[in-house]
């Protein structure tokens, strides 16, 4: 696992949305999707609000690689399922995005089952 440059991670963390595009098996990129993201213990995490039915999430599952764009940072990345920090990730989503219905959706069991750690490739 490669770690983020602290400046890049801070720039990503400071914005509200992350563009995610998965690689297809042939190496081309799928269309990007906007997702919410959080940083916990120096790692970047994302979830699919639609759970495993989310189109971008299904695409990520096929190759485990892609690109992200946020805060002026463009990076090739790997996506790894990681449920070791779910309670902290839930708290980080609430702290960053508030307590509305969208946060309830991103912290429910369906979304939590799709927690991915995003690492630079």
ZIVEN-V267940 format. One record per residue. N is the residue number from 1. RES is the residue in one letter. NEAR is the number of other C-alpha atoms within 8 Angstrom. Layout:
# ZIVEN-V267940
<<N/RES/NEAR> <N/RES/NEAR>>
This chain:
# ZIVEN-V267940
<<1/X/3> <2/X/6> <3/X/7> <4/X/10> <5/X/6> <6/X/6> <7/X/6> <8/X/9> <9/X/12> <10/X/8> <11/X/12> <12/X/12> <13/X/11> <14/X/7> <15/X/9> <16/X/7> <17/X/9> <18/X/13> <19/X/11> <20/X/13> <21/X/14> <22/X/16> <23/X/16> <24/X/11> <25/X/7> <26/X/5> <27/X/6> <28/X/7> <29/X/9> <30/X/9> <31/X/6> <32/X/9> <33/X/8> <34/X/8> <35/X/11> <36/X/9> <37/X/13> <38/X/12> <39/X/12> <40/X/11> <41/X/4> <42/X/7> <43/X/11> <44/X/12> <45/X/13> <46/X/12> <47/X/14> <48/X/14> <49/X/9> <50/X/8> <51/X/13> <52/X/11> <53/X/7> <54/X/10> <55/X/6> <56/X/12> <57/X/12> <58/X/10> <59/X/12> <60/X/14> <61/X/7> <62/X/8> <63/X/10> <64/X/11> <65/X/11> <66/X/14> <67/X/12> <68/X/13> <69/X/11> <70/X/12> <71/X/9> <72/X/7> <73/X/10> <74/X/8> <75/X/9> <76/X/10> <77/X/12> <78/X/11> <79/X/12> <80/X/8> <81/X/8> <82/X/8> <83/X/9> <84/X/4> <85/X/8> <86/X/9> <87/X/6> <88/X/8> <89/X/12> <90/X/9> <91/X/8> <92/X/11> <93/X/14> <94/X/10> <95/X/7> <96/X/7> <97/X/8> <98/X/8> <99/X/8> <100/X/7> <101/X/6> <102/X/7> <103/X/12> <104/X/9> <105/X/9> <106/X/12> <107/X/10> <108/X/8> <109/X/6> <110/X/10> <111/X/16> <112/X/13> <113/X/9> <114/X/12> <115/X/14> <116/X/12> <117/X/12> <118/X/12> <119/X/13> <120/X/10> <121/X/7>>
